[in-house]
Amino acid sequence: MATVEWIGNAKAVAQVTTVTASAANSTEYSLTINGKEISYTSDGDATAAEILLGLYEAWTAAAIVAGEYNELTAELDDAETPTVMTITGPVGLPFVLTSSGAGTLTVNDDIDATGPNHVSDVNNWSGGALPSSSDTILIRTPVSLLYDLDALAAIATSTFRVFASFWSGGASIGLPKIHRVSNTLSYNEYRDRSLQLDGATKVEIGQGIDNGGQAIINLDFQTSNVDVTVYRSPKSNDLTRPAILITANPGAASGFPLEVLAGSVGVGFYGETCKVTPKIGHSGNVANDSNVILGTATTIGSTFDQSGGVVEISTATTAIAKTGGTLIIHGSGAHPVVDNQAGLLVYNSSGNIGGTSVKCGGGGTIDFSQDMTSKTLSNAIQAYRGATIINPNGVVSGFAVKAMGCRLGEITIVSPVDKTWTPS
């Protein structure tokens, strides 16, 4: 058991891949990157040089419209009778080029890309070796971890700690969904986008001095358990997603523990199957410190606890215990136990609410007004002095409110018009 620190010290090397062709034994010869194919069709007896010349012309045409080809450089060893086409990538950037079609092409990666952003390069780690299981991994040197993100996929760490100084220097972990080559060319990223680990006893993100910075952090703990605390996050450099994305699906557990004190976090954001038991809080600003999104395929554990921030969920819960912040509920899952002591709960779900009980404290609001989807309330909302219940569109079947320790006039109820209220 050791402490291993990311130092990002490897020399950057460009990938070099060569393509050779056999004398024509077919009519179609193809190369593919990220599902995008270029090809040359011969008359069935073309020479190897003619095949390479045809592929080179196809590559040149594709580079105008396809970012995958544009960012790579293709060269022939001879302009008239080539024997090899050499493909070179930008320094440090790996790419995957394959041959397809009926024709015989040989593709060899003669030199692999590496550099300060490659997780698999031992020169990027203190001690000159990759971390091992049970090691403590520290990430604070502001050099991004971008490639070979599966190099630690079999490692179950003791502690994985990302300091705020890491992103303050502009560094990221993982790749965005869209790879931008230029202002006009981009493509869907086909390389691994998340750093993979086989679980961790403890993950801590955001300790230390935060001097700002825009970045992303993508972590995938696969099917193992992990305990995550987020103290703060960078600002996302991609406005379409939270700054920190976490994926984990510990099958036997009710869900991996996640505590967010501040920051922008998504779990299963792109629809990955996850299981999480969240505790969402704040670091002083109850309303805005935390912004958390739990994806549509994320199972929420036995209790959902929230004391601050803004949270969006789209699946069922077992029990909601809420003392502050805003919770927005989408989807069709049921929510049998809801205790909203303070803050706003927006119920846009079509699922049953209150199969066991619903409570709304004096500092709480339950709002059914934002969508027109019908939903069922199984038990009367137990409302305390100062509570607000909003149901102006009459979308709640079985809508009922019970005043707890107070009179009905001490509760604010926004209801449809022309309704009869019968005390009991």
VODREN-474929 format. One record per residue (C-alpha): residue number from 1; chain; x, y, z. Coordinates in steps of 0.05 Angstrom, whole numbers, plus 5000, padded with zeros to 4 digits. Example, Ala and Ser with C-alpha at 12.3 -4.5 7.8 and 13.67 -1.06 7.14 Angstrom:
2
REC    n  chain    xx    yy    zz
REC    1      A  5246  4910  5156
REC    2      A  5273  4979  5143
***
This chain:
424
REC    n  chain    xx    yy    zz
REC    1      A  5000  5000  5000
REC    2      A  5031  5065  4976
REC    3      A  5014  5136  4958
REC    4      A  5020  5148  4883
REC    5      A  5013  5217  4853
REC    6      A  4996  5237  4782
REC    7      A  5053  5281  4755
REC    8      A  5040  5282  4680
REC    9      A  5114  5279  4661
REC   10      A  5116  5234  4600
REC   11      A  5145  5258  4533
REC   12      A  5093  5269  4480
REC   13      A  5098  5222  4420
REC   14      A  5054  5221  4358
REC   15      A  5021  5157  4334
REC   16      A  5046  5132  4267
REC   17      A  5004  5080  4229
REC   18      A  5022  5051  4161
REC   19      A  4976  5022  4108
REC   20      A  4999  4974  4054
REC   21      A  4960  4939  4000
REC   22      A  4967  4873  3964
REC   23      A  4960  4868  3889
REC   24      A  4887  4872  3870
REC   25      A  4848  4811  3892
REC   26      A  4781  4847  3898
REC   27      A  4747  4910  3875
REC   28      A  4737  4946  3941
REC   29      A  4789  4970  3991
REC   30      A  4766  5009  4052
REC   31      A  4792  5044  4114
REC   32      A  4749  5064  4173
REC   33      A  4755  5112  4232
REC   34      A  4698  5118  4282
REC   35      A  4649  5084  4234
REC   36      A  4665  5132  4177
REC   37      A  4692  5095  4117
REC   38      A  4734  5115  4057
REC   39      A  4744  5067  3999
REC   40      A  4774  5056  3932
REC   41      A  4742  5012  3880
REC   42      A  4787  4980  3827
REC   43      A  4772  4941  3764
REC   44      A  4797  4878  3799
REC   45      A  4868  4879  3772
REC   46      A  4896  4944  3800
REC   47      A  4967  4946  3826
REC   48      A  4982  4959  3900
REC   49      A  5006  5028  3881
REC   50      A  4940  5044  3846
REC   51      A  4902  5022  3907
REC   52      A  4942  5067  3954
REC   53      A  4935  5126  3906
REC   54      A  4860  5115  3905
REC   55      A  4856  5111  3981
REC   56      A  4899  5173  3988
REC   57      A  4852  5213  3943
REC   58      A  4793  5187  3983
REC   59      A  4827  5207  4048
REC   60      A  4841  5277  4021
REC   61      A  4768  5286  4002
REC   62      A  4744  5260  4070
REC   63      A  4790  5307  4108
REC   64      A  4749  5366  4082
REC   65      A  4685  5343  4115
REC   66      A  4703  5292  4169
REC   67      A  4741  5313  4231
REC   68      A  4768  5243  4243
REC   69      A  4807  5248  4178
REC   70      A  4821  5322  4181
REC   71      A  4861  5318  4245
REC   72      A  4907  5264  4217
REC   73      A  4961  5272  4164
REC   74      A  4965  5221  4107
REC   75      A  5028  5215  4065
REC   76      A  5052  5169  4009
REC   77      A  5124  5147  4004
REC   78      A  5122  5160  3930
REC   79      A  5075  5205  3891
REC   80      A  5070  5159  3831
REC   81      A  5084  5087  3853
REC   82      A  5074  5086  3928
REC   83      A  5085  5023  3970
REC   84      A  5060  5051  4036
REC   85      A  5013  5105  4062
REC   86      A  5034  5133  4129
REC   87      A  4983  5164  4176
REC   88      A  5008  5209  4231
REC   89      A  4966  5238  4287
REC   90      A  4976  5302  4328
REC   91      A  5027  5293  4382
REC   92      A  4999  5252  4439
REC   93      A  4931  5238  4406
REC   94      A  4914  5163  4396
REC   95      A  4869  5142  4339
REC   96      A  4839  5077  4314
REC   97      A  4844  5061  4240
REC   98      A  4819  4994  4213
REC   99      A  4813  4962  4145
REC  100      A  4748  4935  4118
REC  101      A  4718  4912  4053
REC  102      A  4736  4851  4012
REC  103      A  4804  4877  3990
REC  104      A  4868  4861  4029
REC  105      A  4898  4920  4066
REC  106      A  4948  4915  4123
REC  107      A  4944  4968  4178
REC  108      A  5000  4970  4229
REC  109      A  5008  5018  4287
REC  110      A  5083  5026  4282
REC  111      A  5088  5078  4337
REC  112      A  5036  5085  4393
REC  113      A  5017  5154  4417
REC  114      A  5036  5173  4487
REC  115      A  5050  5235  4528
REC  116      A  5034  5272  4592
REC  117      A  4959  5259  4584
REC  118      A  4964  5182  4579
REC  119      A  4943  5145  4642
REC  120      A  4981  5082  4619
REC  121      A  5049  5116  4615
REC  122      A  5089  5100  4678
REC  123      A  5127  5166  4670
REC  124      A  5063  5203  4689
REC  125      A  5062  5172  4759
REC  126      A  5108  5185  4818
REC  127      A  5155  5127  4829
REC  128      A  5153  5108  4756
REC  129      A  5099  5055  4761
REC  130      A  5023  5052  4754
REC  131      A  4982  5052  4818
REC  132      A  4964  4984  4847
REC  133      A  4903  4960  4885
REC  134      A  4897  4990  4956
REC  135      A  4943  5048  4937
REC  136      A  4923  5120  4952
REC  137      A  4920  5160  4887
REC  138      A  4929  5235  4889
REC  139      A  4910  5281  4831
REC  140      A  4933  5352  4839
REC  141      A  4986  5368  4786
REC  142      A  4947  5407  4734
REC  143      A  4959  5360  4675
REC  144      A  4897  5328  4644
REC  145      A  4884  5253  4644
REC  146      A  4855  5242  4575
REC  147      A  4877  5177  4542
REC  148      A  4884  5103  4559
REC  149      A  4830  5115  4611
REC  150      A  4821  5040  4621
REC  151      A  4893  5030  4645
REC  152      A  4870  5027  4718
REC  153      A  4805  4990  4705
REC  154      A  4827  4931  4749
REC  155      A  4851  4976  4806
REC  156      A  4810  4981  4871
REC  157      A  4842  5040  4906
REC  158      A  4842  5057  4980
REC  159      A  4832  5131  4968
REC  160      A  4825  5170  4903
REC  161      A  4832  5244  4917
REC  162      A  4825  5301  4866
REC  163      A  4847  5368  4893
REC  164      A  4816  5434  4872
REC  165      A  4885  5458  4850
REC  166      A  4882  5406  4794
REC  167      A  4826  5441  4756
REC  168      A  4847  5510  4779
REC  169      A  4904  5500  4730
REC  170      A  4855  5482  4675
REC  171      A  4863  5406  4677
REC  172      A  4808  5354  4665
REC  173      A  4797  5280  4675
REC  174      A  4766  5246  4614
REC  175      A  4740  5269  4548
REC  176      A  4677  5307  4527
REC  177      A  4624  5272  4486
REC  178      A  4638  5316  4426
REC  179      A  4710  5321  4400
REC  180      A  4720  5388  4367
REC  181      A  4773  5391  4313
REC  182      A  4760  5463  4289
REC  183      A  4705  5515  4289
REC  184      A  4670  5476  4233
REC  185      A  4690  5403  4244
REC  186      A  4674  5357  4302
REC  187      A  4654  5285  4316
REC  188      A  4625  5240  4369
REC  189      A  4683  5218  4413
REC  190      A  4699  5144  4402
REC  191      A  4756  5138  4453
REC  192      A  4741  5121  4526
REC  193      A  4712  5183  4558
REC  194      A  4716  5165  4633
REC  195      A  4774  5144  4678
REC  196      A  4758  5072  4698
REC  197      A  4772  5044  4768
REC  198      A  4749  4979  4800
REC  199      A  4718  5016  4858
REC  200      A  4750  5055  4915
REC  201      A  4743  5055  4991
REC  202      A  4739  5131  4989
REC  203      A  4736  5184  4934
REC  204      A  4745  5257  4953
REC  205      A  4738  5312  4903
REC  206      A  4752  5386  4912
REC  207      A  4793  5394  4975
REC  208      A  4844  5450  4981
REC  209      A  4846  5520  4954
REC  210      A  4802  5532  4893
REC  211      A  4825  5588  4847
REC  212      A  4772  5575  4796
REC  213      A  4779  5540  4730
REC  214      A  4735  5507  4677
REC  215      A  4742  5432  4668
REC  216      A  4706  5365  4668
REC  217      A  4717  5303  4710
REC  218      A  4690  5235  4686
REC  219      A  4696  5176  4733
REC  220      A  4672  5105  4720
REC  221      A  4674  5056  4779
REC  222      A  4642  5001  4738
REC  223      A  4605  4948  4780
REC  224      A  4643  4959  4844
REC  225      A  4624  4999  4906
REC  226      A  4653  5067  4921
REC  227      A  4643  5122  4973
REC  228      A  4645  5191  4942
REC  229      A  4647  5260  4974
REC  230      A  4647  5323  4931
REC  231      A  4669  5385  4968
REC  232      A  4668  5429  4906
REC  233      A  4675  5423  4831
REC  234      A  4702  5464  4774
REC  235      A  4656  5501  4728
REC  236      A  4638  5456  4671
REC  237      A  4673  5475  4606
REC  238      A  4613  5443  4570
REC  239      A  4548  5478  4584
REC  240      A  4508  5416  4563
REC  241      A  4530  5375  4625
REC  242      A  4551  5379  4697
REC  243      A  4626  5387  4712
REC  244      A  4632  5320  4747
REC  245      A  4602  5257  4718
REC  246      A  4602  5192  4759
REC  247      A  4582  5123  4737
REC  248      A  4577  5064  4785
REC  249      A  4531  5004  4791
REC  250      A  4548  4962  4853
REC  251      A  4499  4906  4840
REC  252      A  4493  4877  4911
REC  253      A  4492  4944  4946
REC  254      A  4432  4990  4952
REC  255      A  4474  5043  4918
REC  256      A  4542  5076  4926
REC  257      A  4543  5131  4978
REC  258      A  4548  5201  4947
REC  259      A  4553  5264  4989
REC  260      A  4555  5331  4954
REC  261      A  4571  5393  4995
REC  262      A  4579  5438  4934
REC  263      A  4590  5431  4860
REC  264      A  4560  5408  4795
REC  265      A  4551  5332  4793
REC  266      A  4515  5282  4749
REC  267      A  4505  5207  4762
REC  268      A  4487  5165  4702
REC  269      A  4479  5230  4664
REC  270      A  4480  5199  4595
REC  271      A  4433  5143  4614
REC  272      A  4483  5094  4643
REC  273      A  4454  5044  4693
REC  274      A  4475  5067  4763
REC  275      A  4457  5056  4836
REC  276      A  4468  5112  4886
REC  277      A  4448  5132  4956
REC  278      A  4454  5208  4956
REC  279      A  4462  5260  5010
REC  280      A  4460  5329  4978
REC  281      A  4479  5388  5022
REC  282      A  4512  5456  5018
REC  283      A  4572  5496  5043
REC  284      A  4535  5558  5065
REC  285      A  4492  5577  5006
REC  286      A  4432  5531  5015
REC  287      A  4400  5550  4949
REC  288      A  4457  5543  4900
REC  289      A  4519  5509  4927
REC  290      A  4501  5441  4898
REC  291      A  4472  5423  4830
REC  292      A  4460  5349  4821
REC  293      A  4426  5309  4765
REC  294      A  4411  5234  4773
REC  295      A  4399  5202  4706
REC  296      A  4339  5164  4679
REC  297      A  4371  5095  4691
REC  298      A  4396  5112  4761
REC  299      A  4367  5072  4819
REC  300      A  4363  5112  4884
REC  301      A  4379  5075  4949
REC  302      A  4338  5068  5012
REC  303      A  4339  5142  5031
REC  304      A  4346  5206  4991
REC  305      A  4372  5261  5037
REC  306      A  4375  5334  5017
REC  307      A  4391  5397  5057
REC  308      A  4408  5444  5001
REC  309      A  4423  5455  4928
REC  310      A  4383  5439  4866
REC  311      A  4372  5366  4849
REC  312      A  4336  5333  4790
REC  313      A  4316  5260  4792
REC  314      A  4277  5217  4743
REC  315      A  4267  5151  4778
REC  316      A  4231  5123  4839
REC  317      A  4252  5133  4911
REC  318      A  4240  5094  4974
REC  319      A  4241  5153  5022
REC  320      A  4255  5227  5012
REC  321      A  4280  5266  5073
REC  322      A  4288  5339  5054
REC  323      A  4305  5399  5098
REC  324      A  4325  5450  5046
REC  325      A  4340  5465  4973
REC  326      A  4301  5448  4911
REC  327      A  4283  5378  4888
REC  328      A  4253  5368  4819
REC  329      A  4222  5300  4806
REC  330      A  4209  5275  4735
REC  331      A  4192  5207  4705
REC  332      A  4139  5157  4726
REC  333      A  4169  5126  4789
REC  334      A  4131  5122  4854
REC  335      A  4151  5161  4916
REC  336      A  4117  5129  4976
REC  337      A  4150  5169  5032
REC  338      A  4161  5244  5024
REC  339      A  4182  5290  5081
REC  340      A  4194  5360  5055
REC  341      A  4208  5401  5117
REC  342      A  4237  5460  5080
REC  343      A  4251  5484  5010
REC  344      A  4216  5470  4944
REC  345      A  4194  5402  4918
REC  346      A  4170  5404  4846
REC  347      A  4131  5342  4828
REC  348      A  4130  5331  4753
REC  349      A  4125  5256  4759
REC  350      A  4065  5214  4736
REC  351      A  4081  5164  4791
REC  352      A  4042  5153  4855
REC  353      A  4062  5199  4912
REC  354      A  4050  5185  4986
REC  355      A  4036  5111  4985
REC  356      A  4058  5113  5058
REC  357      A  4059  5187  5077
REC  358      A  4072  5257  5052
REC  359      A  4093  5313  5099
REC  360      A  4105  5387  5085
REC  361      A  4138  5428  5140
REC  362      A  4129  5502  5154
REC  363      A  4187  5521  5110
REC  364      A  4167  5475  5053
REC  365      A  4130  5479  4987
REC  366      A  4103  5422  4946
REC  367      A  4088  5445  4875
REC  368      A  4045  5404  4827
REC  369      A  4035  5462  4778
REC  370      A  4092  5455  4728
REC  371      A  4064  5397  4687
REC  372      A  3995  5373  4667
REC  373      A  4008  5299  4677
REC  374      A  3958  5264  4721
REC  375      A  3984  5235  4785
REC  376      A  3955  5201  4846
REC  377      A  3962  5221  4919
REC  378      A  3949  5160  4963
REC  379      A  3947  5195  5030
REC  380      A  3930  5266  5051
REC  381      A  3989  5314  5054
REC  382      A  4006  5328  5127
REC  383      A  4018  5403  5125
REC  384      A  4047  5443  5183
REC  385      A  4039  5517  5198
REC  386      A  4070  5557  5141
REC  387      A  4070  5501  5090
REC  388      A  4051  5515  5018
REC  389      A  4016  5465  4972
REC  390      A  4006  5484  4899
REC  391      A  3957  5446  4854
REC  392      A  3921  5498  4811
REC  393      A  3910  5452  4752
REC  394      A  3876  5396  4790
REC  395      A  3924  5343  4763
REC  396      A  3928  5306  4830
REC  397      A  3877  5251  4839
REC  398      A  3858  5242  4912
REC  399      A  3884  5311  4929
REC  400      A  3875  5323  5004
REC  401      A  3911  5364  5057
REC  402      A  3911  5352  5132
REC  403      A  3929  5411  5177
REC  404      A  3978  5386  5230
REC  405      A  3978  5425  5296
REC  406      A  3949  5487  5262
REC  407      A  3887  5513  5227
REC  408      A  3874  5508  5152
REC  409      A  3883  5584  5146
REC  410      A  3955  5577  5170
REC  411      A  3971  5536  5109
REC  412      A  3974  5563  5038
REC  413      A  3937  5520  4988
REC  414      A  3932  5539  4914
REC  415      A  3877  5496  4887
REC  416      A  3832  5493  4825
REC  417      A  3770  5537  4825
REC  418      A  3700  5511  4843
REC  419      A  3723  5459  4893
REC  420      A  3687  5437  4956
REC  421      A  3728  5427  5018
REC  422      A  3700  5380  5070
REC  423      A  3732  5380  5139
REC  424      A  3741  5314  5174
***
